[in-house]
Amino acid sequence: MSPRAREDGAVLIRIEASHLPGRDCAQAPGFPGYRNIHVGVQRRARPHELLGLYRGDAPEVVWELEATAMVKESGWDLRGPYVQGRPGGRFVYLSWGMVDDAGTFSMFRRAKLWFDAVPPDVLDAAVKAGLLVGRLGLTDSRGQPLCAAVRPPLIEWSAPAI
């Protein structure tokens, strides 16, 4: 799907991430430590199905998710196979896990990229252009994989001018 003005509500959500924590994170207070860390986008209702699984030491990663924007009383509502939550509380999960020698992913934490933190003017522009971009770093202040609720200033949401 190319980013362009859309009348059908189709929106490409592009998540551009940098500053990953590395393949291994040492044990620390409240953090058991993990090896061979990877991150991917979790599919709705299928927690073991991940889009774009990347190594934790990648220099940067990009995920592109197809979504549809629908008008609701409270504004735009984004829906799609990788969009989680209910109207008014939508988000995308970035799932962190270890990959074992057999290639099995075992999740240990997640980050929630909340759409309620997208400024309304940015979301309006994104729906018109067909593209919403979120930029963030994936290492927290302790050098560990970013987790929990992710809202500005941890993520910057933007849309192209049309």
N, CA, C and O atoms as a DFTB+ gen file, in Angstrom:
648 C
 N C O
     1  1       0.854      -1.165       0.000
     2  2       0.000       0.000       0.000
     3  2       0.899       1.226       0.000
     4  3       1.763       1.353       0.868
     5  1       0.718       2.114      -0.937
     6  2       1.552       3.309      -0.983
     7  2       0.924       4.427      -0.172
     8  3      -0.299       4.574      -0.156
     9  1       1.769       5.235       0.516
    10  2       1.223       6.325       1.306
    11  2       0.723       7.445       0.386
    12  3       1.519       8.127      -0.260
    13  1      -0.584       7.626       0.332
    14  2      -1.195       8.671      -0.479
    15  2      -2.573       8.965       0.087
    16  3      -3.093       8.199       0.898
    17  1      -3.144      10.036      -0.324
    18  2      -4.470      10.389       0.158
    19  2      -5.438       9.251      -0.168
    20  3      -5.496       8.780      -1.304
    21  1      -6.188       8.820       0.831
    22  2      -7.089       7.683       0.670
    23  2      -8.498       8.079       1.058
    24  3      -8.697       8.772       2.056
    25  1      -9.468       7.651       0.289
    26  2     -10.864       7.900       0.633
    27  2     -11.465       6.708       1.361
    28  3     -12.523       6.835       1.977
    29  1     -10.810       5.550       1.303
    30  2     -11.355       4.348       1.927
    31  2     -10.912       4.175       3.373
    32  3     -11.260       3.177       4.003
    33  1     -10.152       5.125       3.912
    34  2      -9.711       5.054       5.295
    35  2      -8.473       4.206       5.515
    36  3      -8.051       4.035       6.658
    37  1      -7.876       3.667       4.457
    38  2      -6.671       2.855       4.615
    39  2      -5.509       3.731       5.063
    40  3      -5.237       4.781       4.482
    41  1      -4.837       3.275       6.102
    42  2      -3.687       3.996       6.649
    43  2      -2.556       2.995       6.856
    44  3      -2.751       1.936       7.453
    45  1      -1.384       3.339       6.360
    46  2      -0.193       2.557       6.632
    47  2       0.433       3.134       7.890
    48  3       0.726       4.328       7.950
    49  1       0.640       2.294       8.895
    50  2       1.310       2.713      10.117
    51  2       2.747       2.238      10.010
    52  3       3.012       1.036       9.965
    53  1       3.673       3.186       9.969
    54  2       5.096       2.842       9.872
    55  2       5.736       3.148      11.219
    56  3       5.703       4.286      11.688
    57  1       6.312       2.133      11.831
    58  2       7.016       2.296      13.100
    59  2       8.506       2.206      12.796
    60  3       8.999       1.177      12.334
    61  1       9.212       3.298      13.064
    62  2      10.651       3.383      12.817
    63  2      11.354       3.438      14.169
    64  3      11.183       4.389      14.931
    65  1      12.140       2.414      14.455
    66  2      12.776       2.313      15.763
    67  2      14.288       2.236      15.622
    68  3      14.818       1.676      14.663
    69  1      14.962       2.813      16.602
    70  2      16.424       2.806      16.643
    71  2      16.855       2.585      18.094
    72  3      16.024       2.399      18.983
    73  1      18.164       2.611      18.310
    74  2      18.730       2.482      19.666
    75  2      18.193       1.241      20.381
    76  3      17.654       1.333      21.484
    77  1      18.346       0.084      19.742
    78  2      17.936      -1.166      20.362
    79  2      18.921      -1.532      21.469
    80  3      20.070      -1.093      21.436
    81  1      18.485      -2.335      22.457
    82  2      19.309      -2.584      23.643
    83  2      20.454      -3.577      23.467
    84  3      21.330      -3.653      24.329
    85  1      20.469      -4.337      22.377
    86  2      21.498      -5.348      22.183
    87  2      20.913      -6.744      22.219
    88  3      19.748      -6.932      22.571
    89  1      21.722      -7.717      21.854
    90  2      21.251      -9.110      21.839
    91  2      21.158      -9.700      23.234
    92  3      20.358     -10.604      23.477
    93  1      21.965      -9.198      24.146
    94  2      21.965      -9.713      25.518
    95  2      21.828      -8.546      26.476
    96  3      22.450      -7.500      26.290
    97  1      21.014      -8.730      27.495
    98  2      20.852      -7.722      28.545
    99  2      21.168      -8.392      29.878
   100  3      20.567      -9.403      30.242
   101  1      22.109      -7.817      30.584
   102  2      22.572      -8.397      31.843
   103  2      21.513      -8.318      32.926
   104  3      20.600      -7.493      32.877
   105  1      21.658      -9.188      33.896
   106  2      20.791      -9.191      35.065
   107  2      20.981      -7.887      35.837
   108  3      22.092      -7.369      35.944
   109  1      19.873      -7.366      36.375
   110  2      19.893      -6.134      37.176
   111  2      18.759      -6.241      38.192
   112  3      17.892      -7.103      38.043
   113  1      18.738      -5.401      39.211
   114  2      17.630      -5.466      40.176
   115  2      16.272      -5.374      39.475
   116  3      16.008      -4.429      38.732
   117  1      15.427      -6.359      39.722
   118  2      14.104      -6.407      39.107
   119  2      14.105      -6.850      37.656
   120  3      13.067      -6.804      36.995
   121  1      15.258      -7.281      37.149
   122  2      15.386      -7.704      35.756
   123  2      16.283      -8.925      35.724
   124  3      17.462      -8.818      36.061
   125  1      15.763     -10.098      35.326
   126  2      16.548     -11.334      35.407
   127  2      17.653     -11.475      34.365
   128  3      18.506     -12.353      34.498
   129  1      17.659     -10.641      33.339
   130  2      18.652     -10.762      32.275
   131  2      18.184     -11.745      31.211
   132  3      17.535     -12.745      31.518
   133  1      18.518     -11.451      29.961
   134  2      18.079     -12.293      28.846
   135  2      19.163     -12.337      27.780
   136  3      19.991     -11.434      27.666
   137  1      19.131     -13.431      26.992
   138  2      20.109     -13.623      25.920
   139  2      19.371     -13.824      24.601
   140  3      18.230     -14.284      24.581
   141  1      20.026     -13.480      23.512
   142  2      19.485     -13.613      22.162
   143  2      18.099     -12.943      22.044
   144  3      17.122     -13.558      21.615
   145  1      18.058     -11.684      22.435
   146  2      16.823     -10.894      22.457
   147  2      16.411     -10.512      21.036
   148  3      17.239     -10.169      20.192
   149  1      15.103     -10.583      20.807
   150  2      14.487     -10.174      19.544
   151  2      13.222      -9.368      19.864
   152  3      12.698      -9.436      20.976
   153  1      12.739      -8.607      18.878
   154  2      11.521      -7.818      19.049
   155  2      10.704      -7.873      17.763
   156  3      11.256      -7.867      16.663
   157  1       9.379      -7.928      17.917
   158  2       8.471      -7.943      16.770
   159  2       7.130      -7.367      17.162
   160  3       6.876      -7.117      18.341
   161  1       6.273      -7.155      16.183
   162  2       4.928      -6.627      16.422
   163  2       3.975      -7.804      16.579
   164  3       3.929      -8.696      15.733
   165  1       3.220      -7.795      17.666
   166  2       2.302      -8.886      17.969
   167  2       0.971      -8.706      17.248
   168  3       0.390      -7.621      17.266
   169  1       0.498      -9.759      16.622
   170  2      -0.793      -9.741      15.944
   171  2      -1.930      -9.815      16.980
   172  3      -1.818     -10.501      17.996
   173  1      -3.007      -9.103      16.701
   174  2      -4.171      -9.101      17.602
   175  2      -4.730     -10.523      17.744
   176  3      -4.918     -11.234      16.757
   177  1      -4.986     -10.908      18.970
   178  2      -5.581     -12.199      19.329
   179  2      -4.699     -13.393      18.986
   180  3      -5.141     -14.536      19.098
   181  1      -3.459     -13.146      18.570
   182  2      -2.514     -14.221      18.254
   183  2      -1.144     -13.845      18.819
   184  3      -0.246     -13.479      18.060
   185  1      -0.972     -13.929      20.135
   186  2       0.263     -13.440      20.759
   187  2       1.542     -14.120      20.291
   188  3       2.630     -13.573      20.469
   189  1       1.433     -15.283      19.706
   190  2       2.640     -15.980      19.238
   191  2       2.939     -15.688      17.769
   192  3       3.935     -16.171      17.231
   193  1       2.078     -14.896      17.115
   194  2       2.304     -14.535      15.711
   195  2       2.874     -13.125      15.666
   196  3       2.203     -12.157      16.023
   197  1       4.117     -13.025      15.223
   198  2       4.823     -11.749      15.228
   199  2       5.178     -11.309      13.816
   200  3       5.532     -12.122      12.962
   201  1       5.077     -10.015      13.595
   202  2       5.470      -9.415      12.330
   203  2       6.866      -8.842      12.487
   204  3       7.144      -8.133      13.454
   205  1       7.738      -9.143      11.550
   206  2       9.058      -8.522      11.512
   207  2       9.872      -8.734      12.759
   208  3      10.158      -7.776      13.477
   209  1      10.249      -9.952      13.035
   210  2      11.064     -10.244      14.207
   211  2      12.510      -9.822      13.928
   212  3      13.150     -10.332      13.009
   213  1      13.014      -8.883      14.738
   214  2      14.361      -8.337      14.562
   215  2      15.233      -8.659      15.777
   216  3      14.741      -8.761      16.901
   217  1      16.527      -8.816      15.530
   218  2      17.496      -9.026      16.612
   219  2      17.627      -7.751      17.435
   220  3      17.495      -6.644      16.913
   221  1      17.885      -7.920      18.712
   222  2      18.016      -6.793      19.625
   223  2      19.227      -5.919      19.392
   224  3      19.350      -4.861      20.007
   225  1      20.129      -6.340      18.511
   226  2      21.299      -5.513      18.215
   227  2      21.225      -4.889      16.819
   228  3      22.227      -4.381      16.317
   229  1      20.053      -4.924      16.193
   230  2      19.892      -4.286      14.881
   231  2      20.117      -2.777      15.035
   232  3      19.738      -2.204      16.056
   233  1      20.726      -2.129      14.040
   234  2      20.949      -0.684      14.148
   235  2      19.642       0.100      14.122
   236  3      19.521       1.132      14.782
   237  1      18.676      -0.382      13.368
   238  2      17.348       0.225      13.325
   239  2      16.384      -0.790      12.729
   240  3      16.803      -1.722      12.043
   241  1      15.096      -0.609      12.989
   242  2      14.075      -1.513      12.467
   243  2      12.890      -0.693      11.986
   244  3      12.643       0.412      12.469
   245  1      12.167      -1.246      11.032
   246  2      10.959      -0.602      10.514
   247  2       9.885      -1.670      10.351
   248  3      10.116      -2.724       9.756
   249  1       8.718      -1.376      10.887
   250  2       7.548      -2.226      10.686
   251  2       6.506      -1.406       9.932
   252  3       6.359      -0.211      10.188
   253  1       5.787      -2.028       9.015
   254  2       4.682      -1.376       8.317
   255  2       3.434      -2.214       8.522
   256  3       3.388      -3.394       8.174
   257  1       2.427      -1.578       9.092
   258  2       1.184      -2.251       9.453
   259  2       0.032      -1.631       8.689
   260  3      -0.090      -0.407       8.636
   261  1      -0.805      -2.447       8.104
   262  2      -1.994      -1.943       7.431
   263  2      -3.098      -1.746       8.450
   264  3      -3.316      -2.588       9.321
   265  1      -3.787      -0.633       8.331
   266  2      -4.896      -0.323       9.232
   267  2      -5.978       0.406       8.453
   268  3      -5.776       0.841       7.319
   269  1      -7.118       0.525       9.090
   270  2      -8.239       1.279       8.545
   271  2      -8.676       2.280       9.599
   272  3      -8.822       1.941      10.773
   273  1      -8.884       3.519       9.166
   274  2      -9.371       4.565      10.058
   275  2     -10.869       4.736       9.834
   276  3     -11.324       4.908       8.703
   277  1     -11.620       4.686      10.913
   278  2     -13.065       4.883      10.853
   279  2     -13.423       6.054      11.755
   280  3     -12.813       6.249      12.806
   281  1     -14.401       6.820      11.345
   282  2     -14.838       7.964      12.144
   283  2     -15.742       7.478      13.266
   284  3     -16.692       6.731      13.032
   285  1     -15.437       7.908      14.494
   286  2     -16.257       7.632      15.668
   287  2     -16.617       8.973      16.304
   288  3     -16.077      10.007      15.909
   289  1     -17.501       8.968      17.260
   290  2     -17.893      10.212      17.939
   291  2     -16.697      10.927      18.543
   292  3     -16.642      12.157      18.552
   293  1     -15.746      10.163      19.043
   294  2     -14.580      10.752      19.714
   295  2     -13.430      11.054      18.751
   296  3     -12.376      11.510      19.192
   297  1     -13.605      10.813      17.457
   298  2     -12.537      11.052      16.483
   299  2     -12.255       9.799      15.683
   300  3     -13.130       8.948      15.522
   301  1     -11.039       9.682      15.180
   302  2     -10.654       8.538      14.367
   303  2     -10.399       7.308      15.230
   304  3      -9.870       7.405      16.337
   305  1     -10.781       6.164      14.707
   306  2     -10.527       4.878      15.347
   307  2      -9.747       4.022      14.365
   308  3     -10.238       3.721      13.277
   309  1      -8.543       3.629      14.735
   310  2      -7.704       2.789      13.884
   311  2      -7.935       1.328      14.210
   312  3      -7.955       0.931      15.375
   313  1      -8.109       0.530      13.162
   314  2      -8.288      -0.903      13.335
   315  2      -7.426      -1.634      12.323
   316  3      -7.142      -1.109      11.247
   317  1      -7.015      -2.832      12.664
   318  2      -6.228      -3.644      11.750
   319  2      -5.736      -4.887      12.447
   320  3      -5.925      -5.037      13.654
   321  1      -5.102      -5.794      11.701
   322  2      -4.680      -7.065      12.275
   323  2      -3.634      -6.952      13.381
   324  3      -3.478      -7.877      14.179
   325  1      -2.916      -5.832      13.439
   326  2      -1.900      -5.657      14.476
   327  2      -2.271      -4.560      15.471
   328  3      -1.454      -4.174      16.307
   329  1      -3.492      -4.063      15.381
   330  2      -3.966      -3.030      16.303
   331  2      -4.753      -3.722      17.408
   332  3      -5.693      -4.470      17.142
   333  1      -4.360      -3.465      18.639
   334  2      -4.955      -4.089      19.822
   335  2      -5.922      -3.114      20.511
   336  3      -5.933      -1.920      20.209
   337  1      -6.718      -3.630      21.422
   338  2      -7.550      -2.799      22.289
   339  2      -8.900      -2.452      21.698
   340  3      -9.246      -2.833      20.580
   341  1      -9.650      -1.706      22.506
   342  2     -11.010      -1.291      22.146
   343  2     -11.005       0.134      21.631
   344  3     -10.020       0.849      21.813
   345  1     -12.090       0.564      20.986
   346  2     -12.167       1.959      20.543
   347  2     -11.863       2.910      21.704
   348  3     -12.348       2.732      22.821
   349  1     -11.057       3.910      21.410
   350  2     -10.640       4.860      22.443
   351  2      -9.433       4.387      23.232
   352  3      -8.857       5.160      23.997
   353  1      -9.041       3.141      23.062
   354  2      -7.898       2.581      23.777
   355  2      -7.081       1.672      22.886
   356  3      -6.669       0.590      23.306
   357  1      -6.843       2.106      21.655
   358  2      -6.107       1.284      20.688
   359  2      -4.596       1.470      20.850
   360  3      -4.123       2.532      21.255
   361  1      -3.856       0.411      20.525
   362  2      -2.400       0.436      20.635
   363  2      -1.807      -0.687      19.809
   364  3      -2.526      -1.558      19.320
   365  1      -0.492      -0.663      19.657
   366  2       0.271      -1.736      19.013
   367  2       1.229      -2.286      20.060
   368  3       1.871      -1.527      20.787
   369  1       1.321      -3.608      20.131
   370  2       2.277      -4.268      21.023
   371  2       3.585      -4.536      20.288
   372  3       3.584      -5.123      19.206
   373  1       4.693      -4.109      20.870
   374  2       6.004      -4.590      20.468
   375  2       6.393      -5.635      21.503
   376  3       6.518      -5.323      22.687
   377  1       6.584      -6.864      21.066
   378  2       6.891      -7.965      21.978
   379  2       8.376      -8.269      21.978
   380  3       8.987      -8.468      20.928
   381  1       8.948      -8.301      23.176
   382  2      10.356      -8.651      23.381
   383  2      10.438     -10.089      23.840
   384  3       9.641     -10.528      24.668
   385  1      11.404     -10.829      23.302
   386  2      11.574     -12.200      23.747
   387  2      12.946     -12.738      23.400
   388  3      13.743     -12.099      22.712
   389  1      13.190     -13.931      23.899
   390  2      14.425     -14.645      23.574
   391  2      14.107     -15.666      22.488
   392  3      13.016     -16.235      22.450
   393  1      15.078     -15.888      21.608
   394  2      14.945     -16.923      20.593
   395  2      15.960     -18.008      20.923
   396  3      17.161     -17.749      21.007
   397  1      15.455     -19.240      21.112
   398  2      16.360     -20.334      21.472
   399  2      17.004     -20.944      20.226
   400  3      16.759     -20.502      19.103
   401  1      17.828     -21.960      20.445
   402  2      18.562     -22.583      19.347
   403  2      17.640     -23.199      18.299
   404  3      18.029     -23.336      17.140
   405  1      16.423     -23.572      18.695
   406  2      15.457     -24.156      17.759
   407  2      14.666     -23.074      17.023
   408  3      13.849     -23.385      16.155
   409  1      14.907     -21.796      17.368
   410  2      14.196     -20.700      16.710
   411  2      12.876     -20.333      17.366
   412  3      12.086     -19.583      16.794
   413  1      12.628     -20.859      18.570
   414  2      11.381     -20.579      19.280
   415  2      11.493     -19.273      20.049
   416  3      12.453     -19.056      20.789
   417  1      10.515     -18.416      19.871
   418  2      10.457     -17.112      20.531
   419  2       9.704     -17.264      21.849
   420  3       8.600     -17.807      21.874
   421  1      10.300     -16.783      22.951
   422  2       9.663     -16.788      24.268
   423  2       9.599     -15.358      24.775
   424  3      10.619     -14.774      25.141
   425  1       8.390     -14.794      24.796
   426  2       8.214     -13.405      25.183
   427  2       8.509     -13.204      26.664
   428  3       8.158     -14.039      27.498
   429  1       9.165     -12.072      26.985
   430  2       9.390     -11.726      28.387
   431  2       8.855     -10.349      28.760
   432  3       8.689     -10.070      29.948
   433  1       8.580      -9.478      27.794
   434  2       7.949      -8.190      28.088
   435  2       7.435      -7.582      26.797
   436  3       7.801      -8.001      25.699
   437  1       6.557      -6.561      26.958
   438  2       5.986      -5.886      25.793
   439  2       5.961      -4.379      26.023
   440  3       5.949      -3.900      27.156
   441  1       5.953      -3.656      24.921
   442  2       5.751      -2.208      24.939
   443  2       4.434      -1.937      24.222
   444  3       4.143      -2.543      23.191
   445  1       3.636      -1.015      24.780
   446  2       2.366      -0.616      24.165
   447  2       2.535       0.763      23.554
   448  3       2.770       1.741      24.264
   449  1       2.417       0.840      22.230
   450  2       2.477       2.122      21.537
   451  2       1.033       2.625      21.422
   452  3       0.263       2.139      20.594
   453  1       0.681       3.591      22.251
   454  2      -0.701       4.065      22.373
   455  2      -1.065       5.080      21.298
   456  3      -0.357       6.065      21.091
   457  1      -2.187       4.824      20.613
   458  2      -2.687       5.763      19.612
   459  2      -3.430       6.941      20.240
   460  3      -3.612       7.964      19.581
   461  1      -3.859       6.827      21.486
   462  2      -4.541       7.965      22.118
   463  2      -3.579       9.136      22.339
   464  3      -4.003      10.246      22.660
   465  1      -2.288       8.877      22.164
   466  2      -1.280       9.927      22.321
   467  2      -0.915      10.590      20.992
   468  3      -0.083      11.497      20.963
   469  1      -1.530      10.146      19.896
   470  2      -1.286      10.792      18.606
   471  2      -2.087      12.102      18.603
   472  3      -3.307      12.073      18.771
   473  1      -1.423      13.242      18.416
   474  2      -2.168      14.504      18.388
   475  2      -3.262      14.450      17.314
   476  3      -3.019      13.945      16.218
   477  1      -4.461      14.965      17.614
   478  2      -5.569      14.896      16.650
   479  2      -5.237      15.459      15.276
   480  3      -5.664      14.898      14.267
   481  1      -4.483      16.557      15.213
   482  2      -4.139      17.120      13.904
   483  2      -3.206      16.193      13.129
   484  3      -3.277      16.125      11.902
   485  1      -2.335      15.483      13.836
   486  2      -1.443      14.520      13.188
   487  2      -2.251      13.339      12.665
   488  3      -2.014      12.870      11.552
   489  1      -3.201      12.856      13.459
   490  2      -4.024      11.735      13.014
   491  2      -4.900      12.137      11.827
   492  3      -5.071      11.351      10.896
   493  1      -5.450      13.340      11.847
   494  2      -6.224      13.836      10.695
   495  2      -5.359      13.838       9.436
   496  3      -5.783      13.358       8.385
   497  1      -4.147      14.380       9.547
   498  2      -3.235      14.440       8.399
   499  2      -2.843      13.032       7.946
   500  3      -2.722      12.781       6.747
   501  1      -2.646      12.118       8.887
   502  2      -2.268      10.749       8.548
   503  2      -3.377      10.045       7.774
   504  3      -3.106       9.327       6.811
   505  1      -4.616      10.249       8.190
   506  2      -5.738       9.622       7.493
   507  2      -5.847      10.189       6.081
   508  3      -6.086       9.442       5.132
   509  1      -5.674      11.493       5.932
   510  2      -5.737      12.110       4.601
   511  2      -4.598      11.622       3.704
   512  3      -4.804      11.364       2.518
   513  1      -3.407      11.496       4.267
   514  2      -2.235      11.081       3.489
   515  2      -2.126       9.568       3.341
   516  3      -1.458       9.082       2.428
   517  1      -2.770       8.823       4.224
   518  2      -2.660       7.367       4.197
   519  2      -1.417       6.842       4.883
   520  3      -1.028       5.694       4.666
   521  1      -0.773       7.683       5.727
   522  2       0.461       7.260       6.393
   523  2       0.598       7.918       7.759
   524  3       0.527       9.141       7.881
   525  1       0.795       7.098       8.779
   526  2       1.098       7.549      10.136
   527  2       2.450       6.963      10.510
   528  3       2.659       5.756      10.392
   529  1       3.375       7.813      10.963
   530  2       4.727       7.368      11.302
   531  2       4.976       7.574      12.793
   532  3       4.716       8.648      13.334
   533  1       5.477       6.546      13.440
   534  2       5.910       6.629      14.835
   535  2       7.402       6.357      14.901
   536  3       7.874       5.341      14.392
   537  1       8.155       7.271      15.532
   538  2       9.609       7.103      15.681
   539  2       9.942       7.011      17.161
   540  3       9.482       7.822      17.965
   541  1      10.748       6.012      17.512
   542  2      11.110       5.841      18.910
   543  2      12.416       5.081      19.046
   544  3      12.857       4.393      18.126
   545  1      13.022       5.223      20.215
   546  2      14.164       4.417      20.607
   547  2      13.644       3.241      21.416
   548  3      12.630       3.361      22.103
   549  1      14.330       2.103      21.340
   550  2      13.827       0.902      22.009
   551  2      14.631       0.479      23.232
   552  3      14.486      -0.646      23.711
   553  1      15.475       1.370      23.739
   554  2      16.200       1.087      24.975
   555  2      15.727       2.059      26.036
   556  3      15.658       3.264      25.793
   557  1      15.398       1.540      27.222
   558  2      14.935       2.417      28.301
   559  2      16.121       3.065      29.023
   560  3      17.275       2.849      28.653
   561  1      15.832       3.842      30.033
   562  2      16.876       4.599      30.742
   563  2      17.863       3.712      31.496
   564  3      18.930       4.184      31.888
   565  1      17.531       2.432      31.707
   566  2      18.440       1.499      32.390
   567  2      19.215       0.630      31.410
   568  3      19.970      -0.254      31.815
   569  1      19.021       0.888      30.109
   570  2      19.713       0.091      29.097
   571  2      19.014      -1.207      28.759
   572  3      19.600      -2.075      28.113
   573  1      17.766      -1.355      29.187
   574  2      16.987      -2.566      28.953
   575  2      15.964      -2.326      27.848
   576  3      15.730      -1.181      27.463
   577  1      15.347      -3.398      27.330
   578  2      14.324      -3.236      26.304
   579  2      13.163      -2.364      26.803
   580  3      12.644      -2.576      27.898
   581  1      12.770      -1.395      25.996
   582  2      11.668      -0.500      26.335
   583  2      10.390      -1.311      26.507
   584  3      10.071      -2.162      25.677
   585  1       9.655      -1.042      27.598
   586  2       8.405      -1.762      27.825
   587  2       7.384      -0.828      28.460
   588  3       7.664       0.344      28.708
   589  1       6.208      -1.361      28.715
   590  2       5.075      -0.671      29.332
   591  2       4.468       0.332      28.355
   592  3       4.630       0.193      27.143
   593  1       3.772       1.336      28.875
   594  2       3.073       2.325      28.043
   595  2       4.073       3.253      27.364
   596  3       4.954       3.818      28.013
   597  1       3.924       3.402      26.046
   598  2       4.815       4.273      25.285
   599  2       3.980       5.395      24.672
   600  3       3.157       5.174      23.784
   601  1       4.217       6.579      25.167
   602  2       3.573       7.806      24.692
   603  2       4.664       8.866      24.586
   604  3       5.764       8.675      25.105
   605  1       4.365      10.004      23.902
   606  2       5.368      11.076      23.868
   607  2       5.791      11.454      25.287
   608  3       4.952      11.477      26.187
   609  1       7.042      11.743      25.501
   610  2       8.090      12.005      24.519
   611  2       8.861      10.763      24.069
   612  3       9.821      10.883      23.308
   613  1       8.452       9.557      24.530
   614  2       9.177       8.349      24.132
   615  2       8.956       7.989      22.668
   616  3       9.787       7.316      22.058
   617  1       7.835       8.437      22.106
   618  2       7.545       8.202      20.688
   619  2       7.102       9.530      20.073
   620  3       6.419      10.333      20.708
   621  1       7.505       9.732      18.840
   622  2       7.088      10.930      18.100
   623  2       6.208      10.466      16.945
   624  3       6.647       9.700      16.087
   625  1       4.966      10.935      16.929
   626  2       4.036      10.603      15.859
   627  2       4.012      11.727      14.828
   628  3       4.007      12.903      15.193
   629  1       3.998      11.372      13.543
   630  2       3.947      12.374      12.473
   631  2       3.204      11.829      11.275
   632  3       2.945      10.630      11.168
   633  1       2.866      12.736      10.377
   634  2       2.207      12.388       9.117
   635  2       2.773      13.304       8.040
   636  3       3.148      14.442       8.323
   637  1       2.836      12.811       6.805
   638  2       3.345      13.676       5.723
   639  2       2.339      14.774       5.389
   640  3       1.129      14.591       5.515
   641  1       2.858      15.897       4.969
   642  2       1.987      16.966       4.488
   643  2       1.507      16.592       3.097
   644  3       2.279      16.071       2.292
   645  1       0.238      16.854       2.808
   646  2      -0.275      16.558       1.453
   647  2      -0.768      17.817       0.800
   648  3      -1.236      17.780      -0.338
